[in-house]
Structure formats: C-alpha cells, structure tokens
Amino acid sequence: MEISKGYTVHLFEGLYCYLRRFLFRVISVGAVPYHIAFIMDGNRRFAKKMNLAEGEGHKAGFSALLSILRYCYELGVKYVTVYAFSIDNFKRKPKDVQNLMELMRQKIEELLHQESIINEYGVRLHFIGNISMLSEPVKVAVDKAMRVTAHNNHRVLVICVAYTSRDEMVHAVEESCKEKWSHLTQEPSKVVKNDKLNGLFENKIEKHSVLPSSCYCSCSCSLVKLVDVERNMYMAVAPDPDILIRTSGEARLSNFLLWQAGTCPLYAPSALWPEIGLRHLVFAVLNFQKYYLYLESKKEKKHKHKLF
Amino acid sequence: MEISKGYTVHLFEGLYCYLRRFLFRVISVGAVPYHIAFIMDGNRRFAKKMNLAEGEGHKAGFSALLSILRYCYELGVKYVTVYAFSIDNFKRKPKDVQNLMELMRQKIEELLHQESIINEYGVRLHFIGNISMLSEPVKVAVDKAMRVTAHNNHRVLVICVAYTSRDEMVHAVEESCKEKWSHLTQEPSKVVKNDKLNGLFENKIEKHSVLPSSCYCSCSCSLVKLVDVERNMYMAVAPDPDILIRTSGEARLSNFLLWQAGTCPLYAPSALWPEIGLRHLVFAVLNFQKYYLYLESKKEKKHKHKLF
C-alpha cells in the first residue's frame, strides 16, 4: 500500500514537472527576462499564520527559494538576485539576529552539496553587501561559496546580505573617491590649486554610453564620474533586473536595488514568501512580455519615423 | 432656464465641495501624509483614447494636477512633488519637445496669477532638476516662479523638470566632491600622500543621525560622506515622501526619487493621469494609514519589550 502511494506521488510529480517544462517552452516563444530580482518578504508572518516557531518560517522560505530558483533556471533566466538580509535587520533582537546568522550559514553549506541546485545548473554565487557586518562563521561560508562556484558560468545567483541600496551607493562613491585620490596623489602635477578647481567641473551634457539604460546626465566632473560610481556598485556583477517581485502584497522597494530597478516593473503578489509558486512567476513573466512588446513597438515606430 | 441650470450646477458643486471637506475631516482623524509624490503618466495615451491632439492630453493633465493639488492641500498635506518632465523626454521629436516647453512656460505663468491655487494656499514653488537643459523662456519663468513664491511657507510644491534620479545622485556626488576639494585645497596640510590615504577611509559602522529614515551605513570616508551627498540632492528641499502615486497602472519608478522613495509605498491605479480623481487619493491615503498603524503597533511592541 505504502509503495503504491509513493509510486502515485512520484507519478504526479513527474507529470507536474513535464507540464511545467511544456509551459516554459510555450512562454519562451516570447522574450524571456534575463534577470529577475526578489524581495523575499513574509517569512515571519508565514510562521505566525501557521503557528510555527519563527525560525520555521525562514526554513520554509528557503525551500520556496529553491523551488523558485528551479523554475527560473528551467525557464532560461540567467540572473536571479534575492534580498536575503538587510542592514536594517541587524536592529532586531540580538538572539534573533544570531539565529538568522546560524540559519544562513547552514543554508549556504546546503547550497554547496554535490546534489544541490547550484551544481545541477552550474550556478555562480555572488554574495554582495557589507559582508564585514556578518558573523565570522557566515563570512567564512560566504567566502567558500564564492570561491567554490567562481568557475560556474551557466547561471548566476546574487544574494544580497547586510545590504541596503543607500549603503551600496555610498560605498560606490567612497570607492570611486579612493580610486581618484590614489590616481591624483600618484601624479602630483594634477593636484590643483583652488582657483583652478572650477575647470575640473565644466558643466556640459554628455552621453554615458556605458549606462545599462541609456540616459543623459550632467556629470562631467573629472574627479568622480557616473561610470566610476556604476563600476563600484556591488551589483556591477549583474545587469539591471528586468522584473522585481516582492511578496506579501507590498509595493515598496525597501531600500533594495534603488539604483538598478529604477525603470523595471514591480510585481507585488499578496502571497507571503513561503507561499510563492509557479503561478506568480508565470504571471510576472507574461506581464514583462506585454511590456517588452510595447517597448519594441515603440522602438519600431521611432525607427519608421526616422526612415520616412 | 439658463440661469436655473447654472444655479443647479453651482449648487451641486457647493454640495460636492462640502461633502469632500467633510470626508477629509473624517480621514484626518488618522495620520495625514506629510508628503505625496506623483508620477503623472498617461497624458498622451489619454489624448489618443479621447481622439484629441497630443497637446490637449497635457492640458487635461494640468487641470488634473490643479484638482489633485487642491485635494491634497485641503486634506492638510504639506509637500507635493510631481514628475513633470524627465531628462529622457528630451529624446522625443524636437517639435514635441518645443511644444511641451511652450506649454510648460504658459502653465507656470498661469500658476502665478493672483487667483491661482498657489496664492490661495500660500504655496512655495521649487523647480528641481537639471534646469540648464530647459529652453531659455522656461528658465526665465522657472526663476521668476521660485523668486515670487520664496516667502510662502504654508505649502510646498516641488516640480521635477529635466530630472532623473540617477542624474540627481551623480549631481549630488559631484557637488560633494567640489566642496571637499575646495576645503582640502584651502588647507594644504590636509592633502595627504598616497601611503596615508587609507587612513581617510577607515571602515567602521556608524549611525548617520541626520538621515530622514534612520539607517546604519558603512560610510566613514572623510572625503565624501553620506550626509554630504544627501545635503546636495535636489530633493533636499523636502522630506522623503510618504506615498508615491503613479497613474496608468504601471508599478515602476521610472528613474523618479529612487533615493527618497526607497521605503515608501507605491500605489499604481489604472487610471491615466488626466483621469485621476478624489477616490484614488483617498484610497492611497487610507492604505498609508493602515501601513502607518502597522508601523506604530510594531514600535509599541518594541517599546513594551524593552520595558519588561
């Protein structure tokens, strides 16, 4: 009886997997997003709703992450970014922070197991944020995970830990200043007197061709340029996201990828993170395709306009 | 007959106004947002939908703006920010850009009329963005509007023209660098050698108490600090928004207030901008109040936790 039940479950799982892959083949006829970012909101609320201990909510959240990663990679999405731990989360009770750090360490170790999704799809792991704020064992695990997966190049998973977007931007400015200072102090002739300073900051409009979304900016400061700041962003390891999904129904970015997600659509399903499923991903991708078609038709119109 | 019809219209208008103010009194029992920001999307689509010339869509959009401003000020909202013209809009056909500039000039002049809403509510006008990109007559009008309303202090209207958030951030960094350079070159002893440079950038976590939303950041660079960047933002004239409303049903920030709206809720009604009405504002404010209550109850819980 037990064997027959197991066989039925296995059969249904296989059928579901087959149907899912068929659905992805159909969807892939349209444009497939290159990069999807997730704000994994609602783990604690899920635990409360299901009368579980708080840690259990985060464990359920990790399982949901593994499922959603599988769906994304099956669909052909190259980059996935997740907001795992914000700098603001350090303000929680010390015991809670400690538990979360330990859970993070365990889950990073799990990700590196031979049979994990990371090895199955050849995923490169990037941990970005102010890593120095993490506990020592997590830092060691993070370092190992990045080193071990450094040669994977099929898929990329960016995990934001001890991250806020404002912190990322300030860090990028800081790094750019360091670079320029270093450059200028190595060439003393370039250290100018105050009266010559204004020449360094001529005001003209120039096009920054390296920008992911082309935009005109007023920056021509020879000290720190837009391209320097962009290069020094933690997120420089990935292109700008095409879709941002935030669970729990809240349409806020909560200090996540403010610089990078400025023009991408935000989809905020009401499901809590551990409840996220295939339907949410499919809905977001179909919406992206609609938007993509709209942009393409706009481009075409402009092109026609130039021709005639 | 004509007089009687006019009288009826007047009566209904008076009744509507009375009911609206009554509704606002009820809503004001809860928290009233201090600052609402709008992305006025859909003017051109509205013109297309109603078979109007493109410019008519923008004119209808301006009327909608006046109505929504009245509602906001009646409700007691102190700051309103609107995204009027993006730097990307300069990429439109030159004729379209020229028409929009002329319309902008006209509408700014209209705002300054004795009987306008600006004088009725004592509104201070701020035009922010890369003003140098505007046409000469618009620059003159902008300058006049800011000068004339400089002493108003009841309400504030921030109009973003030739604006994108990335441009704002780069501009702020540029200005901060200028300041620091100027400071350092005035005090030659502070121009350090390269080997001493690292001391300028010690890595420690410090709390920036001047931040609108308190956050911990890793910036302690003595060259450019987070507070310098914040002070040099165009939007330093207003606190961070409490609600961001974008019409046309698209939940994207489109390079608008990325730095400032990182944690505020985004409400994206499907109405096009000229169709925005009282119900959309009320819905957004009620949602804000719900969120505000949630935050307050969280704060209270934390406080209790500390007491016992």
Interface residues (C-beta under 8 A of the other chain):
Chain A: I87 D88 F90 K91 K93 N130 S132 M133 T164 S165 R166 D167 M169 V170 H171 V173 E174 S176 C177 K178 W181 S182 T185 Q186 V191 V192 K193 N194 L197 L200 F201 N203 I205 L211 S213 C215 Y216 C217 S218 C219 C221 L223 V224 K225 L226 V229 E250 A251 R252 L253 S254 N255 F256 L258 W259 A261 G262 T263 C264 P265 L266 Y267 A268 H305
Chain B: I87 D88 F90 K93 N130 S132 M133 T164 S165 R166 D167 M169 V170 H171 V173 E174 S176 C177 K178 W181 S182 T185 Q186 V191 V192 K193 N194 L197 L200 F201 N203 I205 C215 Y216 C217 S218 C219 C221 L223 V224 K225 L226 V229 E250 A251 R252 L253 S254 N255 F256 L258 W259 A261 G262 T263 C264 P265 L266 Y267 A268 H305
